[in-house]
Every structure is written in C-alpha cells, then in structure tokens.
Amino acid sequence: MAQHGYARTSIDAIAEAADVTKPSIYLRFPGGKTEVATKALAYARDRHAVSETGDTRVDLIAHVRRFRHGVSRPFGMAMLGTVLAEEHDTPELLAFFRKYVIEPRRMVLRAVLARARDRGELTRDADIEMGAQMLVGAFYAQYLAGTPFRDGWDERVVDLVLGALGHR
C-alpha cells in the first residue's frame, strides 16, 4: 500500500506476498483490505514499543521520537496521505486507521500525562487531551512546513507541551 497506494493494493497481492490463500486473508481479516492495511500499520507501530521509565519527560521524549521516526521512515507520510486520500471513497479505511493506529498512540500519550498529573507533576486542570494532540501535531506542522528536524527537536516539543500543562 505504501508503494502503490491503497486503490492499487489487492487482497490477491497480499495473499501472494504472505504465501497464503485469499480466503485465509478474509478469515483472519473480515474487514478485507481495509483491515489488513490498518492492522499492518498498527503492527509496525507496536514492534518498536517504548519501555517507560516513570520519568514523564524521558518517557514522552521516547514516545515522540519513536512516532517521528516511524512516520519519517520510507513511505510513512505517503501511507498517511493514502489513508486521507481515500477518506471519501473508502471511509472505513480512515475509521480503521483511527481505531488501530491513531487512538492507541494517543491513549499511550494521555496515559503518560495522566500519571504525571496524578503524581502532582502537572496542574490538576491540565488538558491531557490537548497535550497529546500537541505532541503529535507538532510533528505534522514541522513536516508540512518543510523545516528540517534539528537535534533536540523532540526534547523542545516535550518541554513546551509540559510547560503549557503546568509541569512542576
């Protein structure tokens, strides 16, 4: 899908690459090509899970760095573009992508921030949801602007977000 786009990806090609039959694909993935595509992305995300340390700043930097490297890999942004380009013709692709790729990532970021708030590291009224959006959104803003990612980018983004959330 990353190389040829969603529309030109077929269950036949996926089955051939996996050396299984087409019915085997549908048995495992009843959502067809849409489910295969998004679960493959989720699998790629989960292969490089971050081991958390309990240090909010260190953990957030690790998550932001892993996200940035994952999306920056060859075809990473093209894959996202493919998902967005299919929104009107294949809305279930975006729905699966949100469910299996976007929401789990945001859930992890929210959990780190919520634990920090529970420990008193953030203000009680810290907007955890907005903090998670800012951590991910900063990457897309930088990437789309065409500005290079300089050394220390991940740290600066995390520090700005933690500051906005009243980090102590």
Beta strands, then each sheet from edge to edge (+ up, - down):
end
